[in-house]
Amino acid sequence: MIGAEEAAGAPVDGTPAPRRRSRVRRWLRRLAAAVAALIVAATVFSFIYNAATAGRARPPAGLTYVRTGDLMTRYRVWGSGSSPIVLVHGAAESADTWARLAPLLARDHRVYAIDLDGAGYTTRRGPYTVDHQTRQLLAFLDAMRLDRPVLVGHSAGAAIVAEAVLRAPARAGGLLLLDGDALAGGAGPPAVLRHLLIPPYRITLLRMVVHSDWLIREIYSSQCGPACPRLDAAGVDVWRRPYEVAGAEAGVWGMLRNGVAGLPARRLELLRGVSLPKAVVYGADDHVFAKTSAADTARRIGAPPPTLIPGARHLTMISSPGEVARAVEGLAARRRP
């Protein structure tokens, strides 16, 4: 049976409705005050932390640059052979990422590696898009007078070398996609996060990541795997310093707004019609992409079945330089004359 008080809308626990509403409002006010206090504390901390870490690192001495359109592109070169190879890094990498692989290729080739706009020590100038970085790469080939080099693109760099071949197929002697499918995946922070991560918070977050030796080593180890050499202090600095130089923080946010470089599938599939030696190489344990990605990428661009490096993850040029070198040299042997 329903009592008269319940039928009239009175609460079963005996607490009058006005008092219960008052209690809810009181808790909401407390919660709002706590959130406001947290925001104020975070903001004060950010301003203090950012002021204390406002120093800028200088680029290492002895870097080499060349004018590429509207940029001064930093590059490295190894060897003196007549057959050129150009190495293009992926996201959060630089020309230095190739330091274990390039000397092996340099025994028979002239090897170049560049810092794409927004990375390494190339002057940062947006927009950080596939179009802008592809124009940078083609301008580098012009500036260095490179005759049909083999283009090797790692991870996000795969999209840049693929687009360069699509725009100027006669300029390349071969194409190798390393640990990258060259597809646009919509990577990057969600729109809500982009609105929330405003100055000073995004500056604080980036600096806390960059200044943590432990976190840099953890990310490197996760991406590279057990076969990679452990990062010592100098190794950590190779990954850290490009994000401490002037303009780096604005460049990072500019790149994140555009997401990781990639091409639409229909655009990438046009490579099937380009008569050019092609290859796809992946780490067999690469957890950035699906297990079928390497085979799908090879079919998509009209390349032979992919080379899978056992036990390797996403940074195969560091973990398995010998295996990657053999794949690049095999492609270079088929280089279009």
Short mmCIF file of the C-alpha atoms (twelve columns), coordinates in Angstrom:
data_MODEL
# 
_entry.id   MODEL 
# 
loop_
_atom_site.group_PDB 
_atom_site.id 
_atom_site.type_symbol 
_atom_site.label_atom_id 
_atom_site.label_alt_id 
_atom_site.label_comp_id 
_atom_site.label_asym_id 
_atom_site.label_seq_id 
_atom_site.Cartn_x 
_atom_site.Cartn_y 
_atom_site.Cartn_z 
_atom_site.pdbx_PDB_model_num 
ATOM 1   C CA . MET A 1   0.000  0.000   0.000   1 
ATOM 2   C CA . ILE A 2   1.244  3.557   -0.775  1 
ATOM 3   C CA . GLY A 3   1.097  5.940   2.156   1 
ATOM 4   C CA . ALA A 4   -0.533 9.298   1.956   1 
ATOM 5   C CA . GLU A 5   2.814  11.167  2.247   1 
ATOM 6   C CA . GLU A 6   4.357  9.140   -0.589  1 
ATOM 7   C CA . ALA A 7   1.275  9.667   -2.722  1 
ATOM 8   C CA . ALA A 8   1.573  13.383  -2.079  1 
ATOM 9   C CA . GLY A 9   5.202  13.401  -3.322  1 
ATOM 10  C CA . ALA A 10  7.029  13.426  0.024   1 
ATOM 11  C CA . PRO A 11  10.448 11.643  -0.047  1 
ATOM 12  C CA . VAL A 12  10.525 8.103   1.301   1 
ATOM 13  C CA . ASP A 13  13.572 8.851   3.535   1 
ATOM 14  C CA . GLY A 14  11.669 11.523  5.335   1 
ATOM 15  C CA . THR A 15  13.846 14.467  4.160   1 
ATOM 16  C CA . PRO A 16  11.728 17.382  2.964   1 
ATOM 17  C CA . ALA A 17  12.224 18.175  -0.740  1 
ATOM 18  C CA . PRO A 18  13.311 21.835  -0.168  1 
ATOM 19  C CA . ARG A 19  16.016 20.740  2.288   1 
ATOM 20  C CA . ARG A 20  17.268 18.065  -0.129  1 
ATOM 21  C CA . ARG A 21  17.445 20.602  -2.981  1 
ATOM 22  C CA . SER A 22  19.361 22.959  -0.709  1 
ATOM 23  C CA . ARG A 23  21.859 20.203  0.100   1 
ATOM 24  C CA . VAL A 24  22.411 19.465  -3.628  1 
ATOM 25  C CA . ARG A 25  22.974 23.159  -4.366  1 
ATOM 26  C CA . ARG A 26  25.459 23.368  -1.500  1 
ATOM 27  C CA . TRP A 27  27.481 20.428  -2.883  1 
ATOM 28  C CA . LEU A 28  27.394 21.902  -6.382  1 
ATOM 29  C CA . ARG A 29  28.732 25.206  -5.066  1 
ATOM 30  C CA . ARG A 30  31.522 23.362  -3.273  1 
ATOM 31  C CA . LEU A 31  32.355 21.408  -6.426  1 
ATOM 32  C CA . ALA A 32  32.406 24.602  -8.524  1 
ATOM 33  C CA . ALA A 33  34.660 26.288  -5.968  1 
ATOM 34  C CA . ALA A 34  37.036 23.310  -5.998  1 
ATOM 35  C CA . VAL A 35  37.198 23.296  -9.819  1 
ATOM 36  C CA . ALA A 36  37.811 27.044  -9.878  1 
ATOM 37  C CA . ALA A 37  40.572 26.693  -7.284  1 
ATOM 38  C CA . LEU A 38  42.161 23.895  -9.317  1 
ATOM 39  C CA . ILE A 39  42.094 26.010  -12.487 1 
ATOM 40  C CA . VAL A 40  43.632 28.969  -10.666 1 
ATOM 41  C CA . ALA A 41  46.339 26.741  -9.134  1 
ATOM 42  C CA . ALA A 42  47.115 25.136  -12.503 1 
ATOM 43  C CA . THR A 43  47.288 28.532  -14.182 1 
ATOM 44  C CA . VAL A 44  49.586 29.988  -11.528 1 
ATOM 45  C CA . PHE A 45  51.800 26.884  -11.695 1 
ATOM 46  C CA . SER A 46  51.942 27.099  -15.509 1 
ATOM 47  C CA . PHE A 47  53.001 30.737  -15.512 1 
ATOM 48  C CA . ILE A 48  55.663 30.131  -12.860 1 
ATOM 49  C CA . TYR A 49  56.932 26.946  -14.522 1 
ATOM 50  C CA . ASN A 50  56.995 28.521  -17.967 1 
ATOM 51  C CA . ALA A 51  58.902 31.533  -16.679 1 
ATOM 52  C CA . ALA A 52  61.428 29.292  -14.947 1 
ATOM 53  C CA . THR A 53  61.972 27.176  -18.089 1 
ATOM 54  C CA . ALA A 54  61.933 29.985  -20.652 1 
ATOM 55  C CA . GLY A 55  65.561 29.493  -21.719 1 
ATOM 56  C CA . ARG A 56  66.248 28.373  -25.264 1 
ATOM 57  C CA . ALA A 57  68.827 25.788  -26.324 1 
ATOM 58  C CA . ARG A 58  71.211 26.590  -29.134 1 
ATOM 59  C CA . PRO A 59  71.399 24.245  -32.134 1 
ATOM 60  C CA . PRO A 60  74.546 22.095  -32.157 1 
ATOM 61  C CA . ALA A 61  77.593 23.622  -33.816 1 
ATOM 62  C CA . GLY A 62  78.559 22.687  -37.351 1 
ATOM 63  C CA . LEU A 63  75.110 22.074  -38.848 1 
ATOM 64  C CA . THR A 64  74.758 22.322  -42.637 1 
ATOM 65  C CA . TYR A 65  71.909 24.159  -44.359 1 
ATOM 66  C CA . VAL A 66  70.678 24.804  -47.873 1 
ATOM 67  C CA . ARG A 67  68.005 27.192  -49.149 1 
ATOM 68  C CA . THR A 68  64.830 25.321  -50.204 1 
ATOM 69  C CA . GLY A 69  62.209 27.838  -51.283 1 
ATOM 70  C CA . ASP A 70  61.044 29.709  -48.183 1 
ATOM 71  C CA . LEU A 71  63.083 27.560  -45.774 1 
ATOM 72  C CA . MET A 72  66.653 27.012  -44.698 1 
ATOM 73  C CA . THR A 73  66.723 23.231  -44.614 1 
ATOM 74  C CA . ARG A 74  69.176 21.481  -42.363 1 
ATOM 75  C CA . TYR A 75  70.615 18.296  -43.827 1 
ATOM 76  C CA . ARG A 76  73.256 15.638  -43.230 1 
ATOM 77  C CA . VAL A 77  75.332 13.801  -45.820 1 
ATOM 78  C CA . TRP A 78  77.357 10.583  -45.725 1 
ATOM 79  C CA . GLY A 79  79.551 8.909   -48.351 1 
ATOM 80  C CA . SER A 80  80.669 9.964   -51.793 1 
ATOM 81  C CA . GLY A 81  79.213 7.373   -54.155 1 
ATOM 82  C CA . SER A 82  77.565 8.351   -57.406 1 
ATOM 83  C CA . SER A 83  74.157 6.798   -56.591 1 
ATOM 84  C CA . PRO A 84  72.174 9.143   -54.291 1 
ATOM 85  C CA . ILE A 85  69.746 8.149   -51.541 1 
ATOM 86  C CA . VAL A 86  67.567 10.676  -49.698 1 
ATOM 87  C CA . LEU A 87  66.174 9.755   -46.261 1 
ATOM 88  C CA . VAL A 88  63.042 11.524  -44.973 1 
ATOM 89  C CA . HIS A 89  62.145 11.106  -41.297 1 
ATOM 90  C CA . GLY A 90  58.776 10.720  -39.599 1 
ATOM 91  C CA . ALA A 91  56.941 12.619  -36.864 1 
ATOM 92  C CA . ALA A 92  59.014 13.733  -33.841 1 
ATOM 93  C CA . GLU A 93  62.195 12.620  -35.634 1 
ATOM 94  C CA . SER A 94  65.022 14.374  -37.489 1 
ATOM 95  C CA . ALA A 95  67.923 13.746  -39.833 1 
ATOM 96  C CA . ASP A 96  69.807 12.388  -36.816 1 
ATOM 97  C CA . THR A 97  67.348 9.481   -36.560 1 
ATOM 98  C CA . TRP A 98  69.197 7.881   -39.499 1 
ATOM 99  C CA . ALA A 99  72.628 7.936   -37.836 1 
ATOM 100 C CA . ARG A 100 72.879 4.122   -37.526 1 
ATOM 101 C CA . LEU A 101 71.584 3.307   -41.017 1 
ATOM 102 C CA . ALA A 102 73.192 5.998   -43.169 1 
ATOM 103 C CA . PRO A 103 76.858 4.930   -42.669 1 
ATOM 104 C CA . LEU A 104 75.990 1.427   -43.894 1 
ATOM 105 C CA . LEU A 105 74.417 2.818   -47.062 1 
ATOM 106 C CA . ALA A 106 77.294 5.278   -47.495 1 
ATOM 107 C CA . ARG A 107 79.722 2.471   -48.337 1 
ATOM 108 C CA . ASP A 108 78.327 2.476   -51.879 1 
ATOM 109 C CA . HIS A 109 76.054 5.520   -52.065 1 
ATOM 110 C CA . ARG A 110 75.898 9.213   -51.382 1 
ATOM 111 C CA . VAL A 111 73.333 9.502   -48.608 1 
ATOM 112 C CA . TYR A 112 71.376 12.591  -47.576 1 
ATOM 113 C CA . ALA A 113 68.937 13.117  -44.703 1 
ATOM 114 C CA . ILE A 114 66.902 16.283  -44.176 1 
ATOM 115 C CA . ASP A 115 64.982 17.894  -41.332 1 
ATOM 116 C CA . LEU A 116 61.439 18.468  -42.538 1 
ATOM 117 C CA . ASP A 117 59.814 21.795  -41.747 1 
ATOM 118 C CA . GLY A 118 58.693 21.732  -38.111 1 
ATOM 119 C CA . ALA A 119 61.304 19.194  -37.009 1 
ATOM 120 C CA . GLY A 120 64.984 19.081  -36.216 1 
ATOM 121 C CA . TYR A 121 66.839 22.317  -36.931 1 
ATOM 122 C CA . THR A 122 65.247 23.444  -40.181 1 
ATOM 123 C CA . THR A 123 63.827 26.946  -39.806 1 
ATOM 124 C CA . ARG A 124 60.196 26.552  -38.772 1 
ATOM 125 C CA . ARG A 125 57.687 28.193  -41.055 1 
ATOM 126 C CA . GLY A 126 54.103 26.969  -41.441 1 
ATOM 127 C CA . PRO A 127 51.888 25.667  -42.777 1 
ATOM 128 C CA . TYR A 128 53.104 22.239  -41.666 1 
ATOM 129 C CA . THR A 129 51.290 20.326  -44.381 1 
ATOM 130 C CA . VAL A 130 52.061 17.551  -46.853 1 
ATOM 131 C CA . ASP A 131 52.065 20.144  -49.633 1 
ATOM 132 C CA . HIS A 132 54.584 22.415  -47.921 1 
ATOM 133 C CA . GLN A 133 56.918 19.585  -46.891 1 
ATOM 134 C CA . THR A 134 56.745 17.977  -50.338 1 
ATOM 135 C CA . ARG A 135 57.729 21.276  -51.941 1 
ATOM 136 C CA . GLN A 136 60.607 21.442  -49.447 1 
ATOM 137 C CA . LEU A 137 61.807 17.965  -50.465 1 
ATOM 138 C CA . LEU A 138 61.624 18.672  -54.200 1 
ATOM 139 C CA . ALA A 139 63.412 22.000  -53.671 1 
ATOM 140 C CA . PHE A 140 66.141 20.096  -51.797 1 
ATOM 141 C CA . LEU A 141 66.624 17.762  -54.778 1 
ATOM 142 C CA . ASP A 142 66.965 20.838  -56.988 1 
ATOM 143 C CA . ALA A 143 69.342 22.645  -54.645 1 
ATOM 144 C CA . MET A 144 71.637 19.624  -54.318 1 
ATOM 145 C CA . ARG A 145 71.316 18.736  -58.035 1 
ATOM 146 C CA . LEU A 146 70.400 15.141  -57.212 1 
ATOM 147 C CA . ASP A 147 69.793 12.930  -60.210 1 
ATOM 148 C CA . ARG A 148 66.991 10.396  -59.646 1 
ATOM 149 C CA . PRO A 149 67.761 9.502   -56.012 1 
ATOM 150 C CA . VAL A 150 66.141 6.623   -54.201 1 
ATOM 151 C CA . LEU A 151 63.645 8.238   -51.803 1 
ATOM 152 C CA . VAL A 152 63.137 6.553   -48.428 1 
ATOM 153 C CA . GLY A 153 60.375 7.822   -46.146 1 
ATOM 154 C CA . HIS A 154 59.911 6.613   -42.572 1 
ATOM 155 C CA . SER A 155 56.502 6.611   -40.864 1 
ATOM 156 C CA . ALA A 156 54.863 9.995   -41.615 1 
ATOM 157 C CA . GLY A 157 57.753 10.717  -43.999 1 
ATOM 158 C CA . ALA A 158 56.334 7.990   -46.245 1 
ATOM 159 C CA . ALA A 159 53.564 10.380  -47.283 1 
ATOM 160 C CA . ILE A 160 56.090 13.074  -48.217 1 
ATOM 161 C CA . VAL A 161 58.205 10.855  -50.480 1 
ATOM 162 C CA . ALA A 162 55.081 9.317   -52.009 1 
ATOM 163 C CA . GLU A 163 53.622 12.732  -52.836 1 
ATOM 164 C CA . ALA A 164 56.989 13.872  -54.242 1 
ATOM 165 C CA . VAL A 165 56.993 10.911  -56.643 1 
ATOM 166 C CA . LEU A 166 53.392 11.605  -57.673 1 
ATOM 167 C CA . ARG A 167 54.211 15.244  -58.424 1 
ATOM 168 C CA . ALA A 168 57.525 14.638  -60.157 1 
ATOM 169 C CA . PRO A 169 57.843 10.950  -61.095 1 
ATOM 170 C CA . ALA A 170 60.824 11.545  -63.375 1 
ATOM 171 C CA . ARG A 171 62.803 13.034  -60.484 1 
ATOM 172 C CA . ALA A 172 63.058 9.801   -58.445 1 
ATOM 173 C CA . GLY A 173 65.012 6.629   -59.095 1 
ATOM 174 C CA . GLY A 174 63.165 4.498   -56.563 1 
ATOM 175 C CA . LEU A 175 60.680 4.681   -53.685 1 
ATOM 176 C CA . LEU A 176 60.797 2.861   -50.334 1 
ATOM 177 C CA . LEU A 177 58.171 3.249   -47.605 1 
ATOM 178 C CA . LEU A 178 59.631 2.295   -44.222 1 
ATOM 179 C CA . ASP A 179 57.273 1.626   -41.300 1 
ATOM 180 C CA . GLY A 180 54.644 3.861   -42.876 1 
ATOM 181 C CA . ASP A 181 51.499 3.457   -44.981 1 
ATOM 182 C CA . ALA A 182 51.508 7.108   -46.215 1 
ATOM 183 C CA . LEU A 183 47.772 7.357   -45.508 1 
ATOM 184 C CA . ALA A 184 45.959 10.217  -43.824 1 
ATOM 185 C CA . GLY A 185 44.745 8.820   -40.535 1 
ATOM 186 C CA . GLY A 186 43.368 11.900  -38.844 1 
ATOM 187 C CA . ALA A 187 46.014 11.677  -36.149 1 
ATOM 188 C CA . GLY A 188 46.488 14.533  -33.744 1 
ATOM 189 C CA . PRO A 189 44.632 15.778  -30.661 1 
ATOM 190 C CA . PRO A 190 40.824 15.859  -30.697 1 
ATOM 191 C CA . ALA A 191 39.193 19.226  -31.348 1 
ATOM 192 C CA . VAL A 192 38.084 19.547  -27.699 1 
ATOM 193 C CA . LEU A 193 41.651 18.975  -26.482 1 
ATOM 194 C CA . ARG A 194 42.988 21.541  -28.961 1 
ATOM 195 C CA . HIS A 195 40.631 24.120  -27.456 1 
ATOM 196 C CA . LEU A 196 41.545 23.195  -23.884 1 
ATOM 197 C CA . LEU A 197 45.295 23.045  -24.442 1 
ATOM 198 C CA . ILE A 198 45.784 26.763  -24.803 1 
ATOM 199 C CA . PRO A 199 48.692 28.858  -23.545 1 
ATOM 200 C CA . PRO A 200 50.022 28.550  -20.941 1 
ATOM 201 C CA . TYR A 201 48.930 24.922  -20.424 1 
ATOM 202 C CA . ARG A 202 50.173 23.457  -23.707 1 
ATOM 203 C CA . ILE A 203 53.585 25.083  -23.221 1 
ATOM 204 C CA . THR A 204 53.795 23.596  -19.728 1 
ATOM 205 C CA . LEU A 205 52.789 20.138  -20.938 1 
ATOM 206 C CA . LEU A 206 55.290 20.131  -23.798 1 
ATOM 207 C CA . ARG A 207 58.144 21.317  -21.607 1 
ATOM 208 C CA . MET A 208 57.388 18.758  -18.908 1 
ATOM 209 C CA . VAL A 209 57.589 15.998  -21.532 1 
ATOM 210 C CA . VAL A 210 60.723 17.394  -23.175 1 
ATOM 211 C CA . HIS A 211 62.517 17.911  -19.856 1 
ATOM 212 C CA . SER A 212 61.881 14.357  -18.618 1 
ATOM 213 C CA . ASP A 213 64.777 12.007  -19.401 1 
ATOM 214 C CA . TRP A 214 62.695 9.112   -18.116 1 
ATOM 215 C CA . LEU A 215 59.719 9.832   -20.385 1 
ATOM 216 C CA . ILE A 216 61.901 10.301  -23.490 1 
ATOM 217 C CA . ARG A 217 63.599 6.975   -22.787 1 
ATOM 218 C CA . GLU A 218 60.244 5.253   -22.220 1 
ATOM 219 C CA . ILE A 219 58.766 6.527   -25.490 1 
ATOM 220 C CA . TYR A 220 61.934 5.609   -27.384 1 
ATOM 221 C CA . SER A 221 62.039 2.126   -25.849 1 
ATOM 222 C CA . SER A 222 58.377 1.498   -26.604 1 
ATOM 223 C CA . GLN A 223 58.740 2.517   -30.256 1 
ATOM 224 C CA . CYS A 224 62.163 0.967   -30.842 1 
ATOM 225 C CA . GLY A 225 62.114 -2.313  -28.936 1 
ATOM 226 C CA . PRO A 226 64.709 -4.411  -27.103 1 
ATOM 227 C CA . ALA A 227 67.179 -4.519  -30.019 1 
ATOM 228 C CA . CYS A 228 67.793 -0.764  -29.832 1 
ATOM 229 C CA . PRO A 229 70.757 0.718   -27.966 1 
ATOM 230 C CA . ARG A 230 69.830 2.345   -24.677 1 
ATOM 231 C CA . LEU A 231 69.772 6.135   -24.734 1 
ATOM 232 C CA . ASP A 232 72.565 7.734   -22.737 1 
ATOM 233 C CA . ALA A 233 72.533 11.444  -21.859 1 
ATOM 234 C CA . ALA A 234 73.825 12.398  -25.313 1 
ATOM 235 C CA . GLY A 235 71.203 10.204  -26.955 1 
ATOM 236 C CA . VAL A 236 68.418 11.823  -24.952 1 
ATOM 237 C CA . ASP A 237 69.701 15.230  -26.023 1 
ATOM 238 C CA . VAL A 238 69.457 14.222  -29.707 1 
ATOM 239 C CA . TRP A 239 65.712 13.756  -29.268 1 
ATOM 240 C CA . ARG A 240 65.205 16.640  -26.834 1 
ATOM 241 C CA . ARG A 241 67.184 19.590  -28.170 1 
ATOM 242 C CA . PRO A 242 65.208 20.175  -31.410 1 
ATOM 243 C CA . TYR A 243 62.206 20.979  -29.187 1 
ATOM 244 C CA . GLU A 244 64.115 23.479  -27.064 1 
ATOM 245 C CA . VAL A 245 65.336 25.795  -29.826 1 
ATOM 246 C CA . ALA A 246 63.591 29.046  -30.716 1 
ATOM 247 C CA . GLY A 247 60.288 28.541  -32.547 1 
ATOM 248 C CA . ALA A 248 60.013 24.851  -31.702 1 
ATOM 249 C CA . GLU A 249 56.986 25.106  -29.414 1 
ATOM 250 C CA . ALA A 250 54.902 27.064  -31.920 1 
ATOM 251 C CA . GLY A 251 55.964 24.594  -34.596 1 
ATOM 252 C CA . VAL A 252 54.839 21.594  -32.546 1 
ATOM 253 C CA . TRP A 253 51.375 23.047  -32.082 1 
ATOM 254 C CA . GLY A 254 51.183 23.973  -35.755 1 
ATOM 255 C CA . MET A 255 51.944 20.379  -36.722 1 
ATOM 256 C CA . LEU A 256 49.444 18.952  -34.242 1 
ATOM 257 C CA . ARG A 257 46.682 21.118  -35.703 1 
ATOM 258 C CA . ASN A 258 47.285 19.491  -39.107 1 
ATOM 259 C CA . GLY A 259 47.729 15.967  -37.762 1 
ATOM 260 C CA . VAL A 260 50.280 13.412  -38.906 1 
ATOM 261 C CA . ALA A 261 51.153 13.730  -42.600 1 
ATOM 262 C CA . GLY A 262 49.181 11.423  -44.870 1 
ATOM 263 C CA . LEU A 263 47.498 11.095  -48.262 1 
ATOM 264 C CA . PRO A 264 43.979 10.015  -49.221 1 
ATOM 265 C CA . ALA A 265 43.898 6.366   -50.318 1 
ATOM 266 C CA . ARG A 266 42.815 7.294   -53.855 1 
ATOM 267 C CA . ARG A 267 45.757 9.650   -54.195 1 
ATOM 268 C CA . LEU A 268 48.233 7.066   -52.930 1 
ATOM 269 C CA . GLU A 269 46.882 4.393   -55.271 1 
ATOM 270 C CA . LEU A 270 47.938 6.520   -58.247 1 
ATOM 271 C CA . LEU A 271 51.458 5.240   -57.544 1 
ATOM 272 C CA . ARG A 272 50.425 1.957   -59.178 1 
ATOM 273 C CA . GLY A 273 50.589 3.745   -62.504 1 
ATOM 274 C CA . VAL A 274 54.085 5.143   -61.893 1 
ATOM 275 C CA . SER A 275 56.788 2.994   -63.476 1 
ATOM 276 C CA . LEU A 276 59.367 3.075   -60.707 1 
ATOM 277 C CA . PRO A 277 61.114 0.504   -58.468 1 
ATOM 278 C CA . LYS A 278 59.174 0.426   -55.184 1 
ATOM 279 C CA . ALA A 279 59.508 -1.383  -51.876 1 
ATOM 280 C CA . VAL A 280 57.765 -1.556  -48.510 1 
ATOM 281 C CA . VAL A 281 59.635 -2.484  -45.319 1 
ATOM 282 C CA . TYR A 282 58.074 -2.845  -41.851 1 
ATOM 283 C CA . GLY A 283 59.089 -4.122  -38.465 1 
ATOM 284 C CA . ALA A 284 57.173 -7.357  -37.961 1 
ATOM 285 C CA . ASP A 285 56.225 -6.246  -34.441 1 
ATOM 286 C CA . ASP A 286 55.329 -2.655  -35.333 1 
ATOM 287 C CA . HIS A 287 52.373 -1.834  -33.063 1 
ATOM 288 C CA . VAL A 288 51.696 1.558   -34.651 1 
ATOM 289 C CA . PHE A 289 49.983 -0.111  -37.613 1 
ATOM 290 C CA . ALA A 290 47.750 -3.144  -38.081 1 
ATOM 291 C CA . LYS A 291 49.383 -6.470  -38.884 1 
ATOM 292 C CA . THR A 292 48.067 -6.301  -42.447 1 
ATOM 293 C CA . SER A 293 49.318 -2.761  -43.070 1 
ATOM 294 C CA . ALA A 294 52.586 -3.701  -44.778 1 
ATOM 295 C CA . ALA A 295 50.919 -6.033  -47.291 1 
ATOM 296 C CA . ASP A 296 48.059 -3.595  -47.854 1 
ATOM 297 C CA . THR A 297 50.527 -0.747  -48.480 1 
ATOM 298 C CA . ALA A 298 52.538 -2.802  -50.978 1 
ATOM 299 C CA . ARG A 299 49.383 -3.678  -52.923 1 
ATOM 300 C CA . ARG A 300 48.155 -0.106  -52.764 1 
ATOM 301 C CA . ILE A 301 51.274 1.391   -54.380 1 
ATOM 302 C CA . GLY A 302 52.029 -1.489  -56.750 1 
ATOM 303 C CA . ALA A 303 55.132 -2.771  -54.941 1 
ATOM 304 C CA . PRO A 304 56.309 -6.381  -54.505 1 
ATOM 305 C CA . PRO A 305 55.341 -8.186  -51.263 1 
ATOM 306 C CA . PRO A 306 56.751 -6.297  -48.273 1 
ATOM 307 C CA . THR A 307 59.884 -7.075  -46.313 1 
ATOM 308 C CA . LEU A 308 59.071 -7.787  -42.646 1 
ATOM 309 C CA . ILE A 309 61.955 -7.552  -40.179 1 
ATOM 310 C CA . PRO A 310 61.507 -10.127 -37.374 1 
ATOM 311 C CA . GLY A 311 61.390 -8.714  -33.855 1 
ATOM 312 C CA . ALA A 312 61.549 -5.093  -35.023 1 
ATOM 313 C CA . ARG A 313 59.033 -2.447  -34.011 1 
ATOM 314 C CA . HIS A 314 58.520 1.049   -35.435 1 
ATOM 315 C CA . LEU A 315 62.079 2.440   -35.517 1 
ATOM 316 C CA . THR A 316 63.639 -0.210  -37.732 1 
ATOM 317 C CA . MET A 317 66.424 2.082   -38.961 1 
ATOM 318 C CA . ILE A 318 67.671 2.142   -35.357 1 
ATOM 319 C CA . SER A 319 66.868 -1.395  -34.221 1 
ATOM 320 C CA . SER A 320 67.737 -3.197  -37.476 1 
ATOM 321 C CA . PRO A 321 70.003 -0.990  -39.620 1 
ATOM 322 C CA . GLY A 322 71.623 -3.947  -41.397 1 
ATOM 323 C CA . GLU A 323 68.306 -5.411  -42.543 1 
ATOM 324 C CA . VAL A 324 66.979 -2.022  -43.645 1 
ATOM 325 C CA . ALA A 325 70.243 -1.266  -45.476 1 
ATOM 326 C CA . ARG A 326 69.952 -4.516  -47.450 1 
ATOM 327 C CA . ALA A 327 66.398 -3.632  -48.473 1 
ATOM 328 C CA . VAL A 328 67.399 -0.114  -49.557 1 
ATOM 329 C CA . GLU A 329 70.431 -1.406  -51.452 1 
ATOM 330 C CA . GLY A 330 68.286 -4.020  -53.174 1 
ATOM 331 C CA . LEU A 331 65.963 -1.264  -54.358 1 
ATOM 332 C CA . ALA A 332 68.904 0.934   -55.372 1 
ATOM 333 C CA . ALA A 333 70.217 -1.903  -57.527 1 
ATOM 334 C CA . ARG A 334 66.961 -1.636  -59.497 1 
ATOM 335 C CA . ARG A 335 67.170 2.156   -59.549 1 
ATOM 336 C CA . ARG A 336 65.649 3.656   -62.674 1 
ATOM 337 C CA . PRO A 337 68.467 4.919   -64.938 1 
# 
